[in-house]
Amino acid sequence: MSKQLYKVFDEVEFQAQLLAKYWNNFSTQISEHLPDTYQPEIQKLSSKLDQALSTLVEALRNPTLTLATTGTTSSGKSTLVNLLCGAEIVPVAVSEMSAGAVTIEYSKEKSLIIHETPGALWECGEWRGIREEKIYQRLYQVMISYIENREKEPNLACPQSTIFYPFRLVKESKLELPQGTRVKILDLPGLAYVGDRGNADVIKQCREALCIVTYNSAETDAHKVKSLLQEVVQQVKDLGGSPARMLFTLNRIDVFRADKNWPETENRFVEKAIRDIKNELTEQLQEYTEDIEKLQVVKLSTWPALLALQIHNNDDIYSAEACKKADNNFNGLIDEDILEVLPRNVQKWSRHDRNRVAEALWQKSYAEEFQQNLRGHITQHFPQLVIPQIIERFNLSAGNAVTEWATQTTTAILNSSEERYKQEYENISRIRASLKQFLEISDTNLKQPFEKLDTKVKQVLGKQSEDDVVKYIRTVISELLEVEPYKELGVKPYKELGVKLHPVYSWENEFQRGINQVLEAVAKSLETGIVDLDSPNLKRANVLNVNLLARNLNRLVGLGYKASVAKEGKTMEARTEAEKNKLKQLNEELNELAIHLNIVIQDVLKQISTQELNRIHEAVSELFRCHLSYFENEANDIAPNIAIKFPESELIKVESDFTFNFRFKAGFPIRKENWEEAVQVPRQKRTWYTLWIGKKTIYETEYRTRSSDNADIPSVDNLLEGWVMQAKGEDSERVNQVASWLLEQIDCLKKNVDKVQSDILDRYQERLDKAHQEITLDYEKQRNVWQPMQQKAQNLAEEFSSLEQVWKVK
């Protein structure tokens, strides 16, 4: 790494302190030539700048570093959290234990808080001075209680806990953070629990966090590996923002050491895993293609690494327990020359023996490499997450006001003479008209493609059209990147966005992907006769609803809707009452299937909607950011020496969320039809051998008309294909929502920009009026005092603008 982390923060603070000195020098100089009426303004600006500087310094010296941990199924995420802490405090189990979010904050004193949550069936409260094993036990009982009762209590909220602990990440990993840095680890819930409101609130914090995503390297089943890759994408979407701030960890990598051809098999796996993760992410997050190419992926085996730390513990009993676990599970990581001299009873291992075992585990688990990569990851990305926001708050509080006042005041004074005052007044009117016209043009150019989209969608609505309106959005975006009116000026303001706008037109694909994944799980369950709803998207749905769907599928299987019937369909003729009842029940169960699928898919799509809307918001924010940057540059060309600034955080506010609805129909028509039943009717007939005297009973066949319930039972493919078509049939409705929403956001942006620039010009006009009334300039004073003063004001503005570039690590 090119810079120590704390030095990056120090440089920003140093530069900010210099800016305050520049302003103090400038304000002192300009005060000597201004009337006393200007002094309150200068003092107010100085006071605001001092306060903003104090806030900036406080934020730089006491930033918050948040590490969020998440992972795929059985990836060892909880063990990783314990490794970062240096102790077993978070429950670990073979099954999913991460039901609720756990926040671990660095503190010299140990304590645990289990927060009150709606319907909590466990003990809530605070425990101070609590030992590690007690923290573990309490959290374990809380999570088990939640997992066992969540099906019985629909309104039971996920547990939320906070641990204060002197974790190892800060004490021993040599992060070189600013001295007052507050560090916390967010142990995020498993995939099945992210939709809980409390967990969702915690996950929102992750947008300003560095993330560690663990992947289960030990999984070999091709179907499950595909599922894991999908889980990775889901988690990245939940975390939000660029994958560049996420460190991907191939955990449980020690599994390959048992292979005869290790390390060749391990290297092959790592190369393939990295390639597959990148491909899966790129397919669904094209807006981050460039960042994904540079993805940071590291190897690790968390459990032996944690055991290495525990073996080093000064508590002999605790150390011996760790030695026993290492001896039972990770002999393959301990060198033969060490194993040969070790007593079989771990209690007899000397401290020297233990240290040798611990060092072998630490080295071969890749723990040291992981630690170095984590340090580098924090050094590279932590400043980017923290410093820009600190600087923007500084500029909003005082920086923008200082540069605007200095630039506008010196310009106003230079134009304060009677002759130049009238000219400047006319100039301000021209500037207002020019800015208004430019705002109208740029707004029209920004809206034009989306207005076309809106018109196109309205033409499609209510009509039987095969137009693919989703693909039409791609055309709209292409037009935006190559806006015709700008071509004449030789500029392409949105060209740099490239694939950043991908979420604006890819969301429908994600809905279809989610629907297909649910339907594929249903299809496979019916075709095999074994109900299995274990897929990433179904894990996110309400567990009660998924269980009801599973029971419905089991009933269908019990009615014979499986195997060849499910694969191929069947024409069924029900003649008996029992057959008619079975056919009716099958029809009812298929209608029930539609009801349950509606509910489950609504759950799944709610989660997808949240992810996709966040992506759309980010994409639109990027579009608006680009638009504002271009507009600000052009506005300052139109109105030099006015210091027009458009604060992004105040103007880029993408609001007014919307939701998407899906409805499905199923079942099949039962037809009342007739059929001919052959009936044997007894008759008495005289026979020749009794001389036509005697009679004998004989049976003749008669055909009588009967009614039956007939139906064509659809195959699973036909049934699910129908649902897919129903979902696609509402494409245009959803695109209409997006198009209308985008136009609303653009109108809102235009309104805000117009107000900001109008307010800036109003302030300049007030300053011009004041200078005209209070200051008389002769030519010599203008040339010798105010022209140099105006140059100093411009230099001051440039210095304040350069603050944003100082922090970046070279």
C-alpha positions in Angstrom: 0.0 0.0 0.0 1.3 3.4 -1.0 0.2 5.3 2.1 -0.4 4.5 5.7 -4.1 4.9 6.3 -4.0 7.5 9.1 -1.8 9.7 6.9 -4.6 9.9 4.3 -6.9 11.4 7.0 -4.0 13.6 8.3 -3.5 15.1 4.8 -7.2 16.1 4.4 -7.1 17.7 7.9 -3.9 19.6 7.1 -5.4 20.9 3.8 -8.6 21.9 5.5 -6.6 23.8 8.2 -4.7 25.6 5.3 -8.1 26.6 3.7 -9.1 28.2 7.0 -5.8 30.2 7.0 -6.3 31.2 3.4 -9.7 32.5 4.3 -8.5 34.3 7.4 -5.7 36.1 5.3 -8.2 36.9 2.5 -10.9 38.2 4.9 -8.3 40.3 6.8 -7.1 41.9 3.5 -10.5 42.6 2.1 -11.8 44.0 5.3 -9.2 46.8 5.1 -11.0 48.1 1.9 -14.6 47.5 2.8 -17.1 49.6 4.8 -18.0 48.5 8.3 -21.4 47.2 7.0 -19.6 44.2 5.5 -18.0 43.2 8.8 -21.0 41.2 10.2 -21.1 39.1 7.0 -17.4 38.4 7.2 -17.6 37.5 10.9 -20.6 35.2 10.2 -18.7 33.4 7.4 -15.6 33.0 9.6 -17.7 31.7 12.5 -19.4 29.1 10.1 -16.1 28.1 8.7 -14.5 27.6 12.1 -17.5 25.5 13.2 -17.4 23.5 9.9 -13.6 23.0 10.3 -14.1 21.8 13.8 -16.7 19.3 12.7 -14.5 18.1 9.8 -11.5 17.6 12.1 -13.7 15.7 14.6 -15.0 13.5 11.8 -11.5 12.8 10.4 -10.0 12.0 13.8 -13.0 9.8 14.8 -14.3 8.1 11.8 -16.3 4.9 11.9 -15.0 1.8 10.1 -17.8 -0.7 9.6 -17.0 -4.2 8.4 -20.1 -6.1 7.2 -19.9 -9.9 7.0 -22.2 -12.1 4.9 -21.8 -15.4 3.2 -23.3 -18.3 1.2 -24.9 -21.4 2.8 -22.4 -23.2 5.0 -19.6 -20.9 4.1 -18.3 -20.4 7.7 -19.3 -16.7 8.0 -19.9 -16.9 11.7 -16.5 -18.5 12.2 -15.0 -15.7 10.2 -16.7 -13.2 12.6 -15.2 -15.1 15.5 -11.8 -15.0 13.8 -12.0 -11.2 13.4 -12.9 -11.0 17.1 -10.3 -13.5 18.2 -12.8 -15.5 20.3 -15.9 -17.7 19.9 -18.7 -15.3 20.7 -21.0 -15.7 17.7 -22.9 -19.1 17.5 -21.7 -21.5 14.9 -23.7 -24.5 13.6 -24.1 -26.8 10.6 -27.6 -25.4 9.9 -28.3 -21.7 9.3 -27.9 -19.8 12.7 -27.6 -16.2 11.5 -31.2 -15.4 12.1 -30.8 -11.8 13.3 -28.2 -9.1 12.8 -25.4 -8.9 15.4 -23.4 -5.7 15.8 -20.0 -6.0 17.5 -18.5 -2.7 18.5 -14.9 -2.4 19.7 -14.7 -1.7 23.4 -12.2 -2.5 26.2 -15.1 -3.5 28.4 -17.2 -6.6 27.4 -21.0 -6.4 27.4 -24.0 -7.8 25.6 -27.3 -6.1 24.7 -30.2 -8.2 23.4 -32.6 -5.5 22.2 -36.4 -5.6 22.7 -38.1 -6.7 19.5 -41.8 -7.2 18.7 -43.0 -10.5 20.1 -39.6 -11.5 21.6 -39.9 -14.9 23.3 -36.4 -14.7 24.8 -34.8 -12.7 27.5 -33.9 -9.2 26.5 -31.6 -6.8 28.4 -28.0 -5.8 29.0 -25.2 -7.9 30.6 -21.9 -6.1 31.5 -18.6 -7.8 32.2 -19.9 -11.0 30.6 -17.5 -13.7 29.6 -17.1 -15.0 26.0 -18.8 -18.4 26.6 -21.8 -16.6 28.2 -22.2 -14.3 25.2 -22.1 -17.3 22.9 -24.7 -19.2 25.0 -27.1 -16.3 25.2 -27.0 -15.6 21.5 -27.4 -19.3 20.7 -30.5 -19.6 22.9 -32.0 -16.4 21.3 -31.4 -17.6 17.8 -32.7 -21.2 18.5 -35.8 -19.7 20.1 -36.5 -17.6 17.1 -35.9 -20.3 14.5 -38.1 -22.8 16.4 -41.0 -20.3 16.9 -41.0 -18.3 13.7 -43.5 -20.7 12.0 -45.9 -20.5 14.9 -45.6 -16.7 15.4 -46.0 -14.9 12.1 -45.3 -11.5 13.7 -42.2 -12.6 15.5 -39.3 -10.2 14.7 -35.8 -11.3 14.2 -33.5 -10.8 17.3 -31.2 -7.8 17.3 -28.1 -7.9 19.4 -25.1 -5.6 20.2 -21.8 -6.9 21.6 -19.1 -4.6 23.0 -15.8 -6.5 22.9 -12.0 -5.8 22.6 -11.8 -7.7 19.3 -8.6 -8.7 17.7 -9.1 -6.9 14.4 -8.3 -3.6 16.2 -5.8 -4.9 18.8 -3.5 -7.0 16.7 -4.0 -6.5 13.0 -1.9 -3.3 12.5 -4.5 -1.4 10.6 -2.9 1.9 11.3 -6.3 3.7 11.6 -6.7 7.3 12.8 -6.3 7.2 16.6 -10.0 7.8 17.5 -11.5 5.4 14.9 -14.6 3.7 16.0 -14.7 0.1 14.6 -17.7 -2.2 14.4 -18.5 -5.5 12.7 -21.9 -6.2 11.4 -22.7 -9.9 11.4 -25.5 -9.9 8.8 -28.4 -12.4 8.9 -28.6 -15.4 6.6 -30.3 -15.2 3.3 -33.6 -16.4 4.7 -33.8 -13.6 7.2 -32.8 -10.5 5.3 -36.4 -9.4 4.7 -37.2 -8.9 8.4 -37.7 -5.1 9.0 -35.1 -5.0 11.8 -32.5 -6.8 9.7 -33.3 -4.6 6.7 -32.6 -1.5 8.8 -29.2 -2.9 9.7 -28.4 -3.9 6.1 -29.0 -0.2 5.1 -26.0 0.7 7.2 -23.9 -1.5 4.8 -23.9 1.1 2.1 -21.2 2.8 4.1 -19.4 -0.4 5.1 -16.6 -2.5 3.8 -17.9 -6.0 3.2 -16.5 -9.5 3.4 -18.5 -12.1 1.4 -17.6 -15.7 2.2 -18.1 -18.5 -0.3 -18.3 -22.2 0.5 -15.4 -23.8 -1.3 -16.2 -27.3 0.0 -19.4 -27.6 -2.0 -18.9 -29.9 -5.1 -22.5 -30.7 -6.2 -23.0 -28.8 -9.5 -26.6 -27.8 -8.7 -25.7 -26.5 -5.3 -22.6 -24.6 -6.7 -24.9 -22.8 -9.1 -27.2 -22.0 -6.2 -24.2 -20.6 -4.2 -23.3 -18.4 -7.1 -26.8 -17.0 -7.2 -26.6 -16.5 -3.4 -23.4 -14.4 -4.0 -25.3 -12.1 -6.4 -28.2 -11.8 -4.0 -26.0 -10.8 -1.2 -24.0 -8.3 -3.3 -27.3 -6.7 -4.3 -28.5 -6.6 -0.7 -25.3 -4.9 0.4 -25.8 -2.3 -2.4 -23.1 -0.2 -4.2 -20.1 -1.4 -6.0 -18.5 -4.9 -5.5 -15.2 -3.0 -5.4 -15.6 -2.4 -1.6 -16.3 -6.1 -1.1 -13.6 -8.6 -0.3 -14.6 -12.1 -1.5 -13.3 -15.0 0.6 -13.1 -18.6 -0.6 -13.5 -20.2 2.8 -13.0 -23.8 3.8 -10.2 -24.0 1.2 -8.4 -26.6 3.3 -10.7 -29.2 1.8 -8.4 -29.5 -1.2 -5.4 -30.5 0.8 -6.8 -34.0 1.0 -6.5 -34.4 -2.7 -3.6 -36.4 -4.2 -2.9 -33.6 -6.7 -3.0 -30.7 -4.3 -2.1 -27.8 -4.8 -3.0 -28.3 -8.5 -6.7 -29.0 -7.7 -6.9 -26.0 -5.3 -5.5 -23.7 -7.9 -7.9 -25.0 -10.5 -10.8 -24.5 -8.1 -9.7 -21.0 -7.2 -9.3 -19.9 -10.9 -12.7 -21.4 -11.7 -14.5 -20.0 -8.7 -13.1 -16.5 -9.4 -14.2 -16.8 -13.0 -17.7 -18.1 -12.1 -18.2 -15.4 -9.5 -17.2 -12.7 -11.9 -19.4 -14.1 -14.7 -22.4 -14.4 -12.4 -21.9 -10.9 -11.0 -21.3 -9.4 -14.4 -24.4 -11.0 -15.9 -26.7 -9.4 -13.3 -24.7 -6.3 -12.3 -23.4 -5.0 -15.7 -23.2 -1.4 -14.3 -20.2 -2.6 -12.2 -18.4 -4.5 -15.0 -15.2 -2.6 -14.6 -15.1 -3.1 -10.8 -16.0 -6.7 -11.1 -13.0 -7.3 -13.3 -10.8 -6.0 -10.5 -12.6 -8.1 -7.8 -10.5 -9.0 -4.8 -10.8 -12.7 -4.0 -8.7 -14.4 -1.2 -8.3 -17.9 0.1 -9.0 -18.8 3.8 -9.9 -21.6 6.2 -11.5 -19.8 9.1 -11.9 -22.7 11.6 -8.2 -23.8 11.7 -7.2 -20.1 11.7 -9.4 -19.5 14.7 -8.1 -22.6 16.4 -4.6 -21.3 15.9 -5.5 -18.2 17.9 -7.2 -20.2 20.6 -4.2 -22.5 21.0 -2.1 -19.5 21.7 -4.4 -18.5 24.6 -2.8 -18.3 28.0 -5.7 -20.3 29.5 -4.3 -23.9 29.4 -7.8 -25.5 29.5 -9.1 -23.3 26.7 -5.9 -23.9 24.7 -6.1 -27.7 25.2 -9.7 -27.8 24.0 -8.5 -26.0 20.8 -5.6 -28.4 20.4 -8.0 -31.4 20.6 -10.3 -29.9 17.9 -7.2 -29.2 15.7 -5.9 -32.8 16.2 -9.3 -34.3 15.4 -10.1 -32.1 12.4 -7.0 -30.6 10.8 -4.1 -33.1 11.1 -3.7 -32.6 7.3 -2.6 -29.0 8.0 0.1 -30.0 10.5 3.5 -31.0 9.2 4.6 -34.6 9.6 7.7 -33.7 11.5 5.4 -32.0 14.1 2.9 -34.8 14.3 5.6 -37.4 14.8 6.8 -35.9 18.0 3.4 -34.9 19.5 2.0 -37.0 22.3 -1.4 -38.5 21.5 -2.9 -37.0 24.6 -3.2 -33.2 23.8 -3.1 -32.5 27.6 0.6 -33.5 27.4 1.5 -31.1 24.6 4.0 -28.6 25.8 3.6 -24.9 25.1 6.3 -25.3 22.5 4.3 -28.1 20.8 1.2 -26.0 20.9 2.9 -23.0 19.4 4.3 -25.1 16.5 0.8 -26.5 15.8 -0.7 -23.0 16.0 1.8 -21.6 13.6 1.2 -24.5 11.1 -2.5 -23.9 11.2 -2.1 -20.2 10.8 0.1 -20.5 7.8 -1.7 -23.3 6.0 -5.2 -21.8 6.6 -3.9 -18.7 4.7 -4.8 -16.6 7.7 -1.8 -14.3 7.4 -2.5 -13.7 3.7 -6.1 -13.0 4.5 -5.1 -10.6 7.2 -2.7 -8.7 4.8 -5.4 -8.6 2.1 -7.9 -7.3 4.6 -5.5 -4.5 5.7 -4.9 -3.6 2.1 -8.7 -3.6 1.3 -9.4 -1.3 4.2 -6.5 1.1 3.3 -7.7 1.3 -0.3 -11.5 1.6 0.2 -12.1 3.0 3.7 -11.1 6.6 2.8 -13.4 6.5 -0.2 -16.4 5.6 2.0 -15.8 8.2 4.6 -13.9 11.2 3.4 -16.0 12.4 0.5 -19.1 12.7 2.8 -17.0 14.6 5.4 -15.8 17.0 2.8 -19.2 17.5 1.3 -20.7 18.3 4.7 -17.8 20.8 5.2 -18.6 22.5 1.9 -22.3 22.6 2.5 -21.8 24.0 6.0 -19.3 26.7 5.0 -17.0 26.1 2.1 -19.5 26.9 -0.7 -20.7 30.0 1.1 -17.1 31.3 1.6 -16.1 30.8 -2.1 -19.4 32.3 -3.3 -19.1 35.4 -1.1 -15.5 36.0 -2.0 -16.0 35.6 -5.7 -19.3 37.5 -5.9 -18.3 40.3 -3.6 -15.1 41.2 -5.5 -17.0 40.9 -8.8 -19.8 43.1 -7.5 -17.4 45.8 -6.3 -15.6 45.8 -9.7 -19.0 46.5 -11.3 -20.3 49.0 -8.7 -19.6 52.2 -10.7 -22.6 53.9 -12.2 -21.8 53.0 -15.7 -20.8 49.3 -15.0 -23.6 48.8 -12.5 -26.2 49.4 -15.3 -24.3 47.2 -17.6 -24.0 44.4 -15.0 -27.7 44.7 -14.2 -28.4 44.0 -17.9 -25.8 41.3 -17.9 -27.6 39.6 -14.9 -30.8 39.7 -16.9 -29.0 38.1 -19.8 -27.4 35.5 -17.6 -30.8 34.6 -16.1 -32.3 34.2 -19.5 -29.3 32.2 -20.8 -29.3 29.9 -17.8 -33.1 29.4 -18.0 -32.8 28.6 -21.7 -29.9 26.3 -21.1 -31.7 24.6 -18.3 -34.8 24.1 -20.6 -32.6 22.7 -23.3 -30.7 20.3 -21.1 -33.9 19.2 -19.3 -35.5 18.6 -22.7 -32.6 16.6 -23.8 -32.6 14.5 -20.6 -36.3 13.9 -20.7 -36.8 13.4 -24.5 -35.8 9.7 -24.6 -37.9 8.9 -21.5 -40.9 10.8 -23.0 -40.6 8.7 -26.1 -40.6 5.6 -23.9 -43.7 6.9 -22.0 -45.5 7.5 -25.3 -44.4 4.1 -26.7 -45.7 2.3 -23.6 -49.0 4.0 -23.6 -49.4 2.9 -27.2 -48.8 -0.7 -26.2 -51.1 -0.6 -23.1 -54.4 -2.3 -23.6 -53.4 -3.7 -27.0 -52.4 -7.2 -28.2 -48.8 -6.3 -29.2 -45.7 -8.3 -29.4 -43.5 -5.3 -29.0 -40.9 -5.9 -26.4 -41.1 -2.7 -24.4 -38.2 -3.7 -22.1 -35.9 -3.9 -25.1 -37.2 -0.5 -26.2 -35.7 1.0 -23.0 -32.2 -0.1 -24.2 -32.8 2.0 -27.3 -33.9 4.9 -25.2 -30.7 4.7 -23.1 -28.6 4.5 -26.2 -30.3 7.7 -27.5 -29.6 9.4 -24.2 -25.9 8.6 -24.4 -25.8 10.1 -27.9 -28.2 13.1 -27.4 -28.5 14.7 -30.8 -28.7 18.4 -29.7 -25.4 18.0 -27.9 -23.7 16.5 -30.9 -23.8 19.9 -32.7 -21.9 21.3 -29.8 -19.3 18.5 -30.0 -20.1 17.2 -26.4 -21.6 14.0 -25.1 -22.4 14.7 -21.4 -23.7 11.3 -20.7 -21.3 9.2 -22.7 -19.2 8.4 -19.6 -22.1 6.7 -18.0 -21.8 3.7 -20.3 -23.3 0.6 -18.6 -24.0 2.6 -15.4 -27.6 2.9 -16.6 -28.0 -0.8 -17.0 -30.3 -1.2 -14.0 -32.9 1.2 -15.7 -33.6 -1.5 -18.3 -32.5 -4.8 -16.7 -34.9 -4.9 -13.7 -37.6 -6.9 -15.7 -35.0 -9.6 -16.4 -34.4 -9.9 -12.7 -38.2 -10.3 -12.0 -38.4 -13.0 -14.7 -35.3 -14.7 -13.3 -36.8 -14.7 -9.8 -40.1 -16.0 -11.1 -38.4 -18.7 -13.2 -36.3 -19.9 -10.2 -39.5 -20.3 -8.1 -41.3 -22.1 -10.9 -38.4 -24.3 -11.7 -38.3 -25.5 -8.1 -42.0 -26.3 -8.3 -41.6 -28.1 -11.6 -38.8 -30.2 -10.4 -40.7 -31.1 -7.2 -43.7 -32.3 -9.2 -41.8 -34.1 -11.8 -39.6 -36.0 -9.3 -42.4 -36.4 -6.7 -40.0 -35.1 -4.1 -40.8 -31.6 -2.9 -37.6 -29.5 -2.6 -38.0 -25.7 -2.4 -34.4 -25.0 -1.4 -33.4 -22.2 -3.8 -31.9 -18.7 -3.0 -35.0 -16.8 -3.9 -37.4 -19.1 -2.1 -35.2 -18.8 1.0 -36.1 -15.1 1.1 -39.8 -15.7 1.0 -41.9 -15.9 4.2 -41.3 -19.4 5.7 -45.0 -19.9 6.5 -46.0 -19.3 2.9 -43.2 -21.5 1.5 -44.4 -24.3 3.9 -48.0 -23.9 2.7 -46.8 -24.2 -0.9 -44.8 -27.3 0.0 -47.9 -29.0 1.6 -49.9 -28.1 -1.5 -47.3 -29.7 -3.7 -47.2 -32.8 -1.6 -51.0 -33.1 -1.9 -50.7 -32.8 -5.7 -48.1 -35.6 -5.7 -50.4 -37.7 -3.5 -53.2 -37.2 -6.1 -50.9 -38.6 -8.8 -49.8 -35.3 -10.3 -46.2 -36.3 -10.6 -43.7 -38.2 -12.9 -45.2 -38.8 -16.4 -48.5 -37.0 -15.6 -46.6 -33.9 -14.5 -44.1 -34.1 -17.4 -46.5 -34.9 -20.2 -50.0 -34.1 -18.9 -53.0 -36.4 -19.3 -56.5 -36.6 -20.6 -58.6 -37.9 -17.7 -62.1 -39.3 -17.9 -63.8 -39.7 -14.5 -66.8 -42.0 -14.6 -67.2 -43.1 -11.0 -68.0 -40.8 -8.2 -64.6 -41.5 -6.6 -62.9 -40.7 -9.9 -65.0 -37.5 -10.2 -64.1 -36.4 -6.7 -60.4 -37.1 -7.3 -60.6 -35.0 -10.5 -62.4 -32.2 -8.7 -59.8 -32.3 -5.9 -57.0 -32.2 -8.4 -58.5 -29.2 -10.0 -58.9 -27.5 -6.6 -55.4 -28.3 -5.6 -54.0 -26.8 -8.9 -56.1 -23.7 -8.2 -54.6 -23.7 -4.7 -51.2 -24.0 -6.3 -51.9 -20.7 -8.1 -52.9 -19.0 -4.8 -49.9 -20.2 -2.9 -47.6 -19.4 -5.8 -49.1 -15.9 -5.9 -48.3 -15.4 -2.3 -44.8 -16.8 -2.4 -43.8 -15.0 -5.7 -45.2 -11.8 -4.2 -42.7 -12.3 -1.3 -39.9 -13.1 -3.7 -40.7 -10.1 -5.9 -40.9 -7.8 -2.9 -37.3 -8.7 -2.1 -36.2 -8.4 -5.8 -38.1 -5.1 -6.1 -36.2 -3.7 -3.1 -32.9 -4.7 -4.7 -33.8 -3.5 -8.2 -35.2 -0.2 -7.0 -32.0 0.5 -5.1 -30.1 -0.2 -8.3 -32.4 2.0 -10.3 -32.1 4.7 -7.7 -28.3 4.5 -7.9 -28.3 4.5 -11.7 -30.6 7.5 -11.8 -28.4 9.2 -9.2 -25.4 8.6 -11.4 -27.3 10.1 -14.4 -28.3 13.2 -12.3 -24.8 13.5 -11.0 -23.5 13.5 -14.5 -26.2 15.9 -15.6 -25.4 18.3 -12.7 -21.7 18.2 -13.4 -22.2 19.1 -17.0 -24.8 21.8 -16.2 -22.6 23.3 -13.5 -19.6 23.6 -15.9 -21.8 25.2 -18.6 -23.5 27.5 -16.1 -20.1 28.8 -14.9 -19.1 29.4 -18.5 -22.3 31.4 -19.0 -21.9 33.2 -15.7 -18.2 33.4 -14.7 -17.4 35.0 -11.4 -20.8 34.1 -9.9 -19.5 30.8 -8.3 -22.5 28.6 -9.2 -22.4 25.3 -7.2 -25.0 22.5 -7.2 -24.7 20.4 -4.0 -25.3 16.9 -5.1 -26.6 15.5 -1.8 -29.3 18.2 -1.7 -30.3 17.9 -5.4 -29.9 14.2 -6.2 -32.8 12.9 -4.1 -34.5 10.1 -5.9 -37.8 9.5 -4.3 -41.4 8.2 -4.7 -40.9 4.4 -4.6 -43.3 2.1 -6.4 -44.1 -1.6 -6.2 -44.9 -4.2 -8.8 -47.8 -6.7 -8.7 -48.2 -10.1 -10.2 -51.4 -12.3 -10.4 -51.6 -15.9 -11.7 -54.4 -18.2 -12.6 -54.3 -22.0 -12.7 -56.6 -25.0 -12.7 -58.2 -26.6 -15.8 -61.8 -26.8 -17.1 -63.8 -29.9 -16.3 -66.1 -30.9 -19.1 -69.4 -32.7 -18.7 -69.5 -35.3 -21.5 -71.4 -38.4 -22.4 -70.1 -41.9 -23.0 -71.7 -45.2 -24.0 -71.6 -47.9 -21.4 -71.9 -51.6 -22.5 -74.6 -53.2 -20.2 -75.4 -57.0 -20.1 -79.2 -57.3 -20.0 -80.7 -60.7 -19.1 -83.5 -62.2 -21.4 -85.5 -65.4 -21.4 -85.3 -67.4 -24.6 -86.9 -70.8 -25.7 -84.4 -73.3 -27.1 -84.7 -75.9 -29.8 -83.4 -78.7 -27.7 -86.4 -78.4 -25.3 -88.7 -78.5 -28.4 -89.3 -74.7 -27.8 -91.1 -75.5 -24.6 -88.4 -74.7 -22.0 -86.7 -71.3 -21.5 -83.1 -70.2 -20.7 -81.7 -67.0 -19.4 -79.3 -65.4 -21.8 -77.5 -61.9 -21.7 -77.5 -59.4 -24.5 -75.3 -56.3 -24.7 -77.0 -52.9 -24.7 -75.3 -49.5 -24.9 -76.6 -46.9 -22.5 -75.6 -43.2 -22.4 -73.8 -42.1 -19.3 -72.3 -38.8 -18.2 -68.6 -38.3 -17.1 -66.3 -35.5 -15.9 -63.5 -35.1 -18.4 -60.5 -32.9 -18.3 -57.1 -32.4 -20.0 -54.6 -32.3 -17.1 -51.9 -29.9 -18.2 -48.3 -30.8 -17.9 -46.0 -28.9 -15.5 -44.3 -27.3 -18.5 -47.6 -26.0 -19.9 -48.8 -25.0 -16.5 -45.7 -23.0 -15.6 -45.3 -21.6 -19.2 -48.7 -20.2 -18.7 -47.7 -18.4 -15.5 -44.5 -17.1 -17.2 -46.7 -15.7 -20.0 -49.0 -14.1 -17.5 -46.1 -12.4 -15.8 -44.7 -11.2 -19.1 -48.2 -10.0 -20.1 -47.8 -7.2 -17.5 -44.4 -6.0 -18.8 -45.8 -2.8 -20.4 -47.7 -1.9 -17.2 -44.5 -2.1 -15.1 -42.5 -0.2 -17.7 -45.1 2.4 -17.7 -44.6 2.8 -14.0 -40.8 3.2 -14.4 -41.2 5.6 -17.3 -43.6 7.8 -15.4 -41.5 7.7 -12.3 -38.3 8.7 -14.2 -40.1 11.7 -15.7 -41.2 12.7 -12.2 -37.7 12.6 -10.9 -36.3 14.6 -13.8 -39.0 17.3 -13.3 -38.1 17.4 -9.6 -34.4 17.8 -10.4 -35.1 20.6 -12.8 -37.2 22.4 -10.2 -34.5 22.1 -7.6 -31.7 23.2 -10.0 -33.7 26.2 -11.1 -34.3 27.3 -7.5 -30.6 26.9 -6.6 -29.3 28.8 -9.5 -32.0 31.5 -9.1 -31.0 31.9 -5.4 -27.3 32.3 -6.3 -28.1 35.0 -8.8 -30.4 36.7 -6.3 -27.6 36.8 -3.8 -25.2 38.2 -6.4 -27.7 40.9 -7.4 -28.1 41.9 -3.7 -24.3 42.1 -3.4 -24.1 44.2 -6.5 -26.8 46.6 -5.2 -25.0 46.9 -1.9 -21.6 47.6 -3.5 -23.3 50.2 -5.8 -24.8 52.0 -2.8 -21.8 51.8 -0.4 -18.6 51.7 -2.5 -17.1 54.3 -4.8 -14.3 53.1 -7.0 -11.8 55.1 -9.0 -9.7 53.6 -11.7 -6.5 53.4 -9.7 -8.2 51.7 -6.7 -9.9 49.3 -9.1 -6.6 48.4 -10.8 -4.4 48.3 -7.7 -6.7 46.8 -5.1 -9.8 45.1 -6.5 -8.6 43.4 -9.6 -5.8 41.6 -7.5 -8.4 41.0 -4.8 -10.7 39.3 -7.4 -7.8 37.1 -8.5 -7.2 36.1 -4.8 -10.9 35.3 -4.5 -10.7 33.0 -7.5 -7.6 31.4 -6.1 -9.4 30.8 -2.9 -12.3 29.2 -4.7 -9.8 26.9 -6.5 -8.2 25.9 -3.2 -11.5 25.0 -1.7 -12.4 22.9 -4.8 -9.1 21.1 -4.6 -9.9 19.7 -1.1 -11.8 16.9 -2.7 -8.7 15.6 -4.6 -6.3 15.7 -1.6 -7.5 12.5 0.1 -7.2 10.1 -2.8 -4.6 7.4 -2.3 -2.1 7.4 -5.2 
